[in-house]
Amino acid sequence: MYRVLIVDDEPEIRQGLKLKVNWEKLGFLIAGEAGNGAEAMAMLAEKAFDIVITDMNMPLMNGVSLLEACEMRYPELRLLVITGYEDIQYAKAAVRHQARDFMLKPVARDELSEALTRLRKELDDERTEKNEASAMQWRLSQYYKEMKEQYIVQLVKENFAHERERLERAKLFQLGEWDACPVRFLTVGLRPLAYNDNQPAQDRSPEKMHLPFELVCRESLSAYGESANLFRDSSYPGLVHIISILDDKELALLTESLKRNVSAYIGMEPFIGIGHSVMGLKHWSEGYMSALLTWNLADRGMHDAARGAAEGQAALSEDTVKVLRSCVQRGDIASFECTLRRELEEAFQISRSRFTKVIFQLYLMLEALAHATRAALEDGEQLWLRPEKVLGLDSVDKASGFLMPIACRIADRHHASEERGESSLIEAVRQYIDENYMIDLNLSMIAERFNYHPSYFSELFKAKAGKTFIQYVTDVRMKQATRLLEETELSLWDIAELTGFSNASYFSSKFKRVYGLSPSEYRQKRPE
C-alpha cells in the first residue's frame, strides 16, 4: 500500500475525497490529513508518505509554498493538486514544482481514479527498479559472496534432512535453477616451477602464496559472471574449488586462463582436477569428490585413476556410503571393517585405478564425519597433504590399516559425545540454528531432524538453553540483522530475507519490539 497525505483546510472536502474512490482497491492508504501546508510539513517530518494531495488556497501556508517546500525537502514525493480556483498562476506553480496532476473541484470519480492509477504505475515501476538495484548490490556485496561460498561447502559436505531446506537456501543464493543443470567441479592447487639461484623455492612455496593464488583465481573467474563460482573448503586450505555450469568449450578456456594467469602472476604452475558432470543439488557432493580425486591422482603416476575419477559414477554406491557412515556413528566397528574390506577387495580385483578411487572415496567420507564430530586428523592421515601416500597403499591390508584407525577415532569421539547426552544434543541444535538461521526454521522440523517428539523437545531445549526455541532463533536472527544494518547498506527487504524473516514489515515490527527502535532508526544511530 502506498501512503497518502490529504491537505485541505475544509474537513468536508477531505472527507469527500476519502469517500470518492476505493483507495485500498487502487493500492493506497489514507495515512494522514492536514488543514494547511504547515501541518502537512510537520506530518511529513514525522511519518513517511508516498503521495501528497493538496489544495492551493489555504491559510498559514498555501499550496504553492507547500509544493516548493516538498520539492526541496522530499524530492521523491508525488504531488497531486486539487483546487477550486481556475487560476493560471496556480497551474504554473503546479507544473513548476513537478506536480503529477492539476484538477479542479469538484473532482469527478473517474478523473481521480485515473490519476491515482497513473501514480500507482509510476510508483510500482520505481519500486521495481530500486528493488532490482538493491538486489544487485546485495549479490555483489562481500557478505553475500561469503555466505554463498559457505552454503556451497555445506551443500557438498553435509546431508540435508529435507529437500525443501536444500532448495530454499539454493534459491536465496541464486542457485535454484542450477538444480536442473549439469554442473562440474574443479579443484585447483599449486606446485612450484623451477627456480633459479636468485629465487629460492622456499620463498615462494605454495603455502606462502595461497592468498595471491586465490585472488588471481577469482579474477580469472570474473569474466564468467554467475556461471562459475569459487569457494574454499577449510579442510583443504591449500586448494581452491570451482563449481560451474560452463559447457566443455568454455570450461577448457577457463582452465587455460587459470594456468596462464597463475603462472604469470604467481610464478607457479596450477594443477587442475576436473570432476565428472552431475545433475541435481543432492549429487553435487559426488561431483565435488570426483574433482578432489582427479586432483589428487593425476600427474602423480596415476593417470588412469584420474581419468576414472573424472568420468562415470562414484566407485562406491550411495547406499554403501550410508551403511558405512551409519556403522561409524553407531560405533559398530566390526560391521564397518567387514563392509570396508569387502569393498576394497572387490575394487582391487577390478583394477588399481578402481582400488585407488575407492580408497579416496572412503577417506573423504571419513573426513566429513571427522569434521562433523570435531575429531582431528593427524597430518599423516590427511591424503590431500600427502597424496603420494596412496601409492604405498597397494594392498587391501595396507588400505584397511590406514582407514580403520581413523574410523575408530571418529567412533570414539561420537560415543563420547553421546555419553554427554542431552546437553550435547542441545549444543548440536544450537550449532545447527547458528548456521541455518536464514531459512524457515520451526520447532517441529528441528525436533524431527534430531529424532525427538516436538513437545518433549520444546521443554528440553528451554531447560538446557535457558530460553525457548523461538526466543533463541529470534536472538540469533536479530544478532545477524544488527550486523547487516551496521556493516552494509542493504535494504530492509534484503536483510529480512537474509535473516529468515518472511517479509520486511514483520522484521521491522519484531526488531522494534526487541530493540525499541525501528531498523532504520537503529541504522541512523549506529556508531561511526
Secondary structure, 3 states (H helix, E strand, C coil): CEEEEEECCCHHHHHHHHHHCCHHHHCEEEEEEECCHHHHHHHHHHCCCCEEEECCCCCCCCHHHHHHHHHHHCCCCEEEEEECCCCHHHHHHHHHCCCCEEEECCCCHHHHHHHHHHHHHHHHHHHHHHHHHHHHHHHHCHHHHHHHHHHHHHHHHCCCCCHHHHHHHHHHCCCHHHHHCEEEEEEEEEEECCCCCCCCHHHHCCCCCHHHHHHHHHHHHHHHHHHEEEECCCCCCCCEEEEECCCHHHHHHHHHHHHHHHHHHHCEEEEEEECCCEECHHHHHHHHHHHHHHHHHCCCCCHHHHHHHHCCCCCCCHHHHHHHHHHHHHCCHHHHHHHHHHHHHHHHHHCHHHHHHHHHHHHHHHHHHHHHHCCCCCHHHCCCCCCCHHHHCCCHHHHHHHHHHHHHHHHHHHHHHHHCCHHHHHHHHHHHHHHHCCCCCCHHHHHHHCCCCHHHHHHHHHHHHCCCHHHHHHHHHHHHHHHHHHHCCCCHHHHHHHCCCCCHHHHHHHHHHHHCCCHHHHHHCCCC
